[in-house]
């Protein structure tokens, strides 16, 4: 899919409208609406630390704050992915951030029963000399273990990115290829629309 710069431009098909809230590549908020199926998808970067140079800090919100602004309910699905930018930070920083997010998830589930919360696990990445020293799979695995422990028994569903990347014949990549992304989307849909076959 291509990125559209102007608000309201059609991304794919006549019923899917995309909106870049700040009209430049890399903005913190991006959304798409499928009016035929009454579906709106909103993407937002998590707060610092973040390794994207083009996003003004003023646009970043912490995950817990964003979750606290969600009403929730049976027609709401929240997918979280918080790990890669934390691999070069102490594990204690990551753990504290996850505990804060866990509390916000619990508040959301109490406020909006029936809300689906799906948490993407870490995955293996390509390795070269610099990355193997500062952000190797060893660091990703440690964050993955902490993530699983923190969200155990919360009612959140884990999206098993680690297993999907490991089992596939593609080279490992921080940003998995389209085939693996499709598997992830299929898993999300299996939890949100269990009666729908795609």
Order of alpha helices (4+ residues) and beta strands (2+ residues): beta-beta-beta-alpha-beta-alpha-beta-alpha-alpha-beta-alpha-alpha
